Amino acid sequence: MAIISELEEESSSRPSMLPFRATFDSSNPLGFLQKVFDFLGEQSDYLKKPSAEEEIAAAVRAAKEKLRKAEKDSVKPVEKMPVEKESVKPTMAPSSSKPMEAEKPKEDKKDGPIVPNKGNGTDLENYSWVQTLQEATVNIPVPTGTKARSVVCEIKKNRLKLGLKGQDPIIDGELYRPVKPDDCYWNIEDQKMISILLTKQDQMEWWKCCVKGEPEIDTQKVEPENSKLADLDPETRSTVEKMMFDQRQKQMGLPTSDELQKQDILKKFMSQHPEMDFTNAKIN
């Protein structure tokens, strides 16, 4: 069954975003992705960037990791039975009629940085964030059906503010390090998740937190993600390489991999049937 997918212009804060329409066929997901790359090639120079392949490969891995995390979160942990604490009765001092105060149990102080999540960031109560050396991504869940016009988002060099109109801000604080506001943007995914991309000004430093005041991570435990295609599983790598090859071929006016395959099939057929005349044949 085909599903019509539309990326609305209002789903991004950039007024230059163009509407994109494509038909998604569950039996041919690669065809949908190919149309996405065609759109990118026609409307921008993104695919001409030297790092385009690595960034797309990283996006594929991030999507797969998000899917694995969602499947993992769907499994509810076994609840532990609460353990009753014994009450401590005050004891009498030997030389005094006043009861001695019971010793208070020592509280475990969680000093020091925490272990980062799988995206080298932190999962907080109202939002989560992940990072690479070049950028940080903040994900904020919102009520289903939220529209872009109801979102209030201010991205400044040293400050981030995000919320919904008529409500208290979800995030409002000073960023851990400066960003490049012109290279930052936000959008709504499936009308239930706001995603903010923050491009770091210093792209050689891991952030300890996204907004100052939140728990800091131990940057020594950050696991840098190698964005090379060699790190992908064979099936994913083959898919990404095919899409990038087809896009480069189209930009140069050359046949795509599918078209080359059809040409090879036609050549074999012609060689097997020399008695047939293909001079005036029109083959799509």
Secondary structure, 3 states (H helix, E strand, C coil): CEEEEEECHHHECCCCCCCEEEEEECCCHHHHHHHHHHHHHHHCCHHHCCCHHHHHHHHHHHHHHHHHHHHHHCCCCCCCCCCCCCCCCCEECCCCCCEECCCCCCCCCCCCCECCCCCCCEECCCCEEEECCCEEEEEEECCCCCCHHHEEEEECCCEEEEEECCCCCCEEEEECCCECHHHCEEEEECCCEEEEEEEECCCCCCCCCCECCCCCECHHHCCCCCCCHHHCCHHHHHHHHHHHHHHHHHHCCCCCHHHHHHHHHHHHHHHHCCCCCCCCCCCC
